[in-house]
Amino acid sequence: MRRFALAAVLAAACAAPAPADFPAAIEAYDQGDYESSFDEAKAVAERGDADAQYLLGYLYARGEGVPRDLVLSYLWYTLAARQGDEFAAAALAGLALSLSPEHIAAAKALARDWTPAAE
């Protein structure tokens, strides 16, 4: 199911104009180079791109390219969901079942304090 959600997001991302680094993140992911995928997506996600934010949430949730961190996964999914990303909103609902109220509060605090990086 998660693979399907990621595939759908990736397909949608390819249909719309994407920031310069995001296609490289997708290509690296498809090749199984999760560390490079993370690095490429992070630069774009930090500038506020919802697709890249979803991808970071996904990578953190699975521990692909980075140590598994469900609080950071929740953070990035939250940021993407705020922009209307339905897949991120669905991922948040599922992820909330795995986190303690304290972890959710910590992730929400990170999201509340988050600001996009300058381009």
N, C-alpha and C positions, 0 to 999 in steps of 0.2 A: 504494500500500500504506500509506504514512504517513497519507494522508487518511482511509483506512478505519480505521486505528488511532485517530486522533483522533476520528473520528465515533463509534466504539464507546465511547470513554471519555466523550465528551460525552453520549451517550445514557444511559450508566450513571449519570453524575453527575446527570442530570435525574430519574432514577428514585428517587434517595435524597435525603434532606434535605441541602441544600447551605448552606454558610456564606453570609452575606448578600451578599458581594461577588462570589462566583463566578458566579452567573447573569449579572451585568453583564459579566463577563469573556467569557463564552460569547457573549452578545449582540454585544459589540463585535467579537469574532473573526468571527462570522458576517457582520457588516457590513463586514469588511475593515479595521476600525480596530484594527490590531495593537498600536499603542502604548497605546491605552486598555485593550485586552485584557490586555496585559502588566501595566500599572499595577494593574488590578483584581485580577488573579490573584496578583500578587506579595504583596499585603497578606495574602491568605488563605493562600498557600503558606508564608509566613514564620511563620504560626501553626500549621503542621503538616498542612494539608489535602493528602492525596495526589493528588486530582484536579487541584488547582491546581498542585501541584509537577510533575505530568506535563505540564500545559499550558506551564509555564515551560520545562521541558526541551525541549519541542517548538518553542516560539518561539525559543529560543536556537539550536537545531539548524538551523532554517530561516532565521534572521536576520530574523524578522518582528517588527517593533516594537522591536527591539534589534539591535545589531551581532551578527553570527553569532559564537558563542563555544562551541566544542564542549566545553571544560572545564566551563563553567557548565551546559551542557546535561547533561553526565554527572553533575554534582553533583545537579541537580534530579531527574533520572531515578532516581538512586541513592536519594534520600530517599523518593521515591514507591514504589520497588520494595521498600524495607525494610518498608513497610506492606502489602505483598502485592499491589501493583498489577502485574498480569501484563503489561500493555502497556508499562509502564516497564521491566520486566525484559527484555522482548524488545528494546526500543529500546536498552538498555544493551549487549546482545550485539552488535547491529549497529553501534553507535557505537564500540565498542571496536576494531573493525576499522579505523577511520579515525584513531585516536589513537595517539601514541607511548606507550611505557611510562611516560615521564616525565609526560606529560599526564594519563594515567590515575592515576598516583600523586598528582599535584597535586589532581585532582578528589576522590580518595578521602580525602585529608587534609582538604580543605574539608568533606566530608561527615562525617568523624569529629569535627570540631570544631564542627559546626553544632548549634545549639540553637534550639528554637522561640521566637518572640517572645511576650511576654506579651500577653494579650488586652485 
